[in-house]
């Protein structure tokens, strides 16, 4: 498990990568004390529970990878206060609810992976403001609604995967 004492590294730790370490349990609230961490990767473990709301303490965070765990609940809105985030990887969890509408306010975001979860509702209109987004994968969820013409605002995008959802209507030109 990740001990609560992980927060004691708050003044020195810059990169924390524990991918594929068979870590079990929850992400402790003290993770928010890691104010200097620029990369946090806990992918490919057996983490359960929710993304702690204390995540907004990671003000230096540039890359967040929580892929392939058993994380539930919704994405906390305060993740949007992390204005240096360039990559968010949440693939292969059990995250539900709506994609936070404020995600479109993270102007530094280049890679957003939400695939293989239980996200529902429509994609937030602010998402299409991310003019520098390169890769967006929201495949294999329960997203619905129409794709607006504003999807064309993603001028830098290389890859968009919205397959295996419940979208309706035409694909915008």
BAVEX-147836 format. One line per 2 residues: number of its first residue (from 1); their letters; for each residue x, y negated, z negated of N, C-alpha, C. Coordinates in steps of 0.2 Angstrom, whole numbers. Atoms other than C-alpha are relative to their C-alpha. Layout:
NUM) A) X/Y/Z/X/Y/Z/X/Y/Z; ...
! end
This chain:
1) XX) 4/6/0/0/0/0/4/-6/0; -4/6/1/5/-18/1/-1/-3/-7
3) XX) 1/2/6/8/-24/-16/-2/-8/-1; 2/7/0/1/-41/-22/7/-4/-1
5) XX) -7/3/1/20/-45/-26/3/-3/7; -2/2/-7/22/-48/-7/0/-8/0
7) XX) 1/7/0/17/-66/-11/6/-3/-3; -6/3/3/33/-68/-21/6/-2/5
9) XX) -5/2/-6/43/-70/-4/-2/-6/3; 3/6/-3/34/-86/-1/5/-5/2
11) XX) -5/5/-2/50/-97/0/5/2/5; -5/-2/-4/61/-86/10/-2/4/6
13) XX) 2/-5/-5/52/-73/21/-3/-4/7; 2/4/-7/50/-79/40/-3/5/4
15) XX) 3/-5/-5/46/-62/49/-2/6/-5; 2/-6/4/36/-48/41/-3/5/5
17) XX) 2/-5/-4/34/-33/52/0/7/-3; 1/-7/3/27/-17/45/-5/4/4
19) XX) 4/-4/-4/19/-9/60/2/7/0; -1/-7/0/17/9/60/3/3/-6
21) XX) -3/-2/7/21/12/42/-4/4/-4; 5/-4/4/6/22/37/-2/-4/-7
23) XX) 2/4/6/1/8/25/-7/1/-1; 8/-1/2/-16/11/16/-2/-6/-4
25) XX) 3/5/5/-27/0/6/-2/-7/4; 2/7/-3/-31/-19/9/6/-4/0
27) XX) -5/5/-1/-22/-34/14/-1/-4/-7; 1/4/6/-19/-43/-3/-1/-7/1
29) XX) 1/7/-1/-24/-61/-5/6/-4/-1; -6/3/1/-7/-65/-10/4/-1/7
31) XX) -3/1/-6/-2/-64/8/0/-7/2; 0/7/-1/-7/-82/9/5/-4/-3
33) XX) -6/4/3/8/-87/-1/6/0/5; -5/0/-5/19/-83/14/0/-6/4
35) XX) 1/6/-3/20/-101/19/5/-1/6; -5/1/-5/36/-99/30/0/6/5
37) XX) 0/-5/-5/31/-83/39/-3/-2/7; 2/2/-7/30/-86/58/-3/6/4
39) XX) 2/-7/-3/27/-67/63/-3/4/-6; 3/-5/5/15/-56/53/-3/6/4
41) XX) 2/-6/-3/13/-38/60/-1/5/-5; 2/-6/4/3/-25/51/-4/5/4
43) XX) 4/-4/-4/-3/-16/66/2/8/-1; -1/-7/0/-5/3/68/2/3/-7
45) XX) 0/-3/7/-8/7/49/-7/2/-1; 7/-2/2/-23/12/39/-3/-5/-5
47) XX) 3/5/4/-28/-4/32/-7/-1/0; 7/1/1/-46/-7/26/-1/-6/-3
49) XX) 2/6/3/-56/-21/20/0/-6/5; 1/5/-5/-57/-38/27/7/-4/1
51) XX) -5/5/-1/-45/-52/33/-1/-5/-6; 1/5/6/-42/-62/17/-1/-7/2
53) XX) 1/8/-1/-48/-80/17/6/-4/-2; -6/3/2/-31/-84/10/5/-1/6
55) XX) -4/0/-5/-24/-82/27/2/-7/3; -1/7/-2/-25/-101/30/6/-3/-4
57) XX) -6/2/3/-10/-102/18/6/1/5; -5/-2/-4/1/-95/32/1/-6/6
59) XX) 0/6/-5/4/-113/40/5/0/5; -6/0/-5/20/-108/49/-2/6/5
61) XX) 1/-6/-4/12/-93/57/-1/-1/8; 0/1/-7/14/-91/76/-3/6/3
63) XX) 2/-6/-3/10/-73/79/-3/5/-6; 4/-4/5/-3/-62/69/-2/6/4
65) XX) 2/-6/-3/-5/-44/74/-3/5/-6; 3/-4/5/-17/-33/64/-4/6/4
67) XX) 3/-5/-5/-21/-21/79/0/7/-4; 0/-7/1/-26/-3/76/0/2/-8
69) XX) 1/-2/7/-32/-2/58/-7/1/-1; 7/-2/1/-49/0/50/-3/-7/-4
71) XX) 2/7/3/-52/-19/45/-7/-1/2; 7/1/-1/-70/-23/43/-2/-8/-1
73) XX) 2/7/1/-80/-39/41/1/-5/6; 0/5/-5/-79/-55/51/7/-3/0
75) XX) -6/4/0/-64/-66/56/-2/-6/-4; 1/6/4/-63/-80/43/1/-6/4
77) XX) -1/6/-4/-66/-97/50/6/-4/-1; -6/4/2/-51/-104/41/6/2/4
79) XX) -5/-2/-4/-40/-94/53/2/-6/5; -1/5/-4/-43/-109/64/4/-6/-2
81) XX) -4/5/2/-33/-120/53/8/1/1; -7/-2/-1/-17/-111/58/2/-3/7
83) XX) -1/3/-6/-13/-123/72/7/2/4; -6/-2/-4/4/-115/77/-1/7/3
85) XX) 1/-7/-2/-4/-98/81/0/0/8; 0/-1/-7/1/-93/99/-3/7/2
87) XX) 3/-6/-1/-5/-75/97/-4/3/-5; 4/-3/5/-19/-66/88/-2/7/3
89) XX) 1/-7/-2/-20/-47/90/-4/4/-5; 4/-4/4/-35/-38/82/-3/6/3
91) XX) 3/-6/-4/-38/-24/94/-1/6/-5; 1/-7/3/-45/-7/87/-1/0/-7
93) XX) 2/0/7/-53/-12/71/-7/1/0; 8/0/0/-71/-13/65/-3/-6/-2
95) XX) 2/6/2/-72/-31/64/-7/-2/4; 7/2/-3/-90/-38/67/-2/-7/0
97) XX) 2/7/1/-100/-54/68/2/-3/7; -1/4/-6/-97/-68/80/8/-2/0
99) XX) -7/3/-1/-80/-74/87/-1/-7/-3; 1/7/3/-77/-90/77/0/-5/5
101) XX) 0/5/-5/-82/-105/87/6/-4/0; -6/5/0/-67/-115/81/6/3/3
103) XX) -6/-3/-3/-55/-103/89/2/-4/6; -1/5/-6/-56/-115/104/4/-6/-2
105) XX) -4/6/2/-47/-128/93/7/2/-1; -7/-2/1/-31/-118/92/3/-1/6
107) XX) -2/2/-6/-23/-127/106/7/4/2; -6/-3/-2/-7/-117/105/-1/8/1
109) XX) 2/-7/-1/-16/-100/107/2/2/8; -1/-3/-6/-9/-90/122/-2/7/1
111) XX) 2/-7/0/-14/-72/118/-5/1/-5; 5/-2/4/-30/-67/111/-3/7/1
113) XX) 2/-7/-1/-34/-49/109/-6/2/-6; 5/-2/5/-51/-44/101/-3/6/2
115) XX) 3/-6/-3/-54/-28/110/-1/6/-5; 2/-6/4/-62/-12/103/-2/-2/-7
117) XX) 3/2/7/-71/-20/88/-8/1/1; 7/0/-1/-89/-23/85/-3/-8/0
119) XX) 2/7/-1/-90/-42/89/-7/0/4; 7/0/-3/-108/-47/94/-1/-8/1
121) XX) 2/7/-2/-117/-63/100/4/-2/7; -3/2/-6/-110/-73/114/7/-3/-1
123) XX) -6/3/2/-93/-80/116/-1/-7/-1; 1/7/1/-91/-97/109/2/-5/6
125) XX) -2/5/-5/-91/-112/121/7/-3/0; -6/3/1/-76/-119/113/6/4/3
127) XX) -5/-5/-2/-66/-104/119/3/-2/7; -2/2/-7/-65/-111/137/4/-6/0
129) XX) -4/6/1/-56/-126/130/8/2/0; -7/-2/1/-40/-116/129/4/0/7
131) XX) -3/1/-7/-32/-122/145/7/4/1; -7/-4/-1/-15/-113/141/-1/7/-2
133) XX) 0/-7/2/-22/-96/136/2/4/6; -3/-4/-5/-13/-83/146/-4/7/1
135) XX) 3/-6/0/-21/-67/141/-6/0/-5; 6/0/4/-39/-64/134/-3/7/1
137) XX) 3/-6/0/-45/-47/130/-6/1/-6; 5/-1/5/-62/-45/122/-4/6/2
139) XX) 4/-6/-3/-67/-28/130/-2/5/-6; 2/-5/5/-76/-14/121/-3/-3/-6
141) XX) 3/3/6/-87/-25/109/-7/1/2; 7/1/-2/-105/-29/109/-2/-7/1
143) XX) 1/7/-2/-104/-46/116/-5/-1/5; 6/1/-5/-119/-53/126/0/-7/2
145) XX) 1/6/-3/-125/-68/135/3/-1/7; -2/2/-7/-120/-77/151/8/-2/-1
147) XX) -7/3/0/-102/-81/156/-1/-7/3; 1/6/-3/-102/-100/159/5/-2/5
149) XX) -5/2/-5/-94/-109/173/6/-3/-3; -6/3/4/-82/-117/160/5/5/-1
151) XX) -5/-5/0/-73/-100/161/6/-2/4; -5/3/-5/-64/-109/175/5/-5/-3
153) XX) -4/5/3/-56/-121/163/7/4/-2; -6/-4/2/-43/-107/159/4/0/6
155) XX) -4/1/-6/-31/-113/172/6/4/0; -6/-3/0/-16/-104/166/-1/8/-1
157) XX) 1/-7/1/-24/-87/163/2/5/5; -3/-6/-5/-16/-71/170/-5/6/-1
159) XX) 4/-6/1/-28/-58/162/-6/-2/-4; 6/0/4/-46/-58/156/-3/7/1
161) XX) 4/-6/0/-54/-42/151/-6/0/-4; 6/1/4/-72/-43/146/-4/7/1
163) XX) 4/-6/-2/-77/-25/151/-3/3/-6; 3/-3/5/-88/-14/141/-3/-4/-5
165) XX) 4/4/4/-99/-27/134/-7/0/2; 7/1/-2/-117/-33/136/-1/-6/4
167) XX) 1/6/-4/-115/-48/147/-5/1/5; 5/0/-5/-128/-53/159/1/-6/5
169) XX) -1/6/-5/-130/-64/174/6/1/5; -6/-1/-5/-117/-67/188/6/-2/-3
171) XX) -7/2/2/-99/-69/186/1/-7/4; -1/7/-2/-95/-88/188/6/0/6
173) X) -5/0/-6/-85/-93/204/6/-3/-3
! end
